[in-house]
């Protein structure tokens, strides 16, 4: 039976609820997302009825180039017509080319890359690399950090609600408050294999650390002979106004994890990339770590096209300029409604609006859905509504989103006032 993209909502909802995730089906419906995605381009998404939505979620950072980026689509289509999956024994040309391209755009002497299918897989590989290279086992991570939900990545993450049902997790992980230099420095010692941090905590609520924090983490690792792993899965490829968020401080990690926007919004791909002296993990046994679909030619040509497009269109610089404009506009909304909005924070087009209560944030998201804007809260901090639109979004469209946000805030306040009467 061929897939029919025009099936009515009730039929899709029934299949999803019966065969995929019943609780998620109910949650999405409760939040007001009662439409079936059908097609998209740039920052606009259309449902099966042709209704237009403005995408300010961007697949949690995947859609930096927007939906169906023409250069990425063209590269993948060309590769698909020649060879979809690799042989695994002949040399993979696209994989080698993407690895070289990553080495060209990442900071410092990051040189070698291993390709996987997601950010969580990239974190798993980075943790293995750190333990192998240092012959140590302890990992220092941050509270409220998020690195994925596979077992090792989950062990590095910092919110109990996702971890407790699966304990005991991988041993050896220590968590310290994000942004606290003294706590980090005290936790790193001769048993530490690595420190793993997000340059900006995404799922923690779009938390930007104090200036100098990443440099202090670099110094703590150097002092103890530990590795610094920076998780740029969500912040990488222009999102924060630089190609990589660590460049705001001029810090180069020993290992960097990549994902989300690397696939250009077309193909799933992740990677961990490292300095050359750490690649000894593969010296004696090149198959010590492997992935069946990692580095497949479709994903790799998407990655090459995504990087080239990001550079050629100056998207990091655009994110910096447009992000500053959006942040100032969001702050004006916050100043007008201090009773429900606690803070606006972020960098570039990675922005978060922190509400005084998670329920208020949820009602605002539902109000945005009514106004055909796609947004969501951050996983580790449900009171923060995230705004991560495509870096190619038109300024006037982003302004319209902020107008609809304020309308939703006003509606929510009126609703709450009515309940109190």
PyMOL commands that set and color helices and strands:
alter all, ss='L'
color gray80, all
select helices_A, chain A and resi 9-19+22-30+58-61+70-82+93-105+119-134+151-156+160-166+181-187+213-224+245-248+260-263+276-282+297-312+315-336+358-370+395-420
alter helices_A, ss='H'
color red, helices_A
select strands_A, chain A and resi 37-41+44-47+52-55+110-116+138-142+173-176+192-197+200-201+207-208+227-231+255-258+270-275+341-347+350-355+373-374+376-378+381-387
alter strands_A, ss='S'
color yellow, strands_A
deselect
rebuild
show_as cartoon
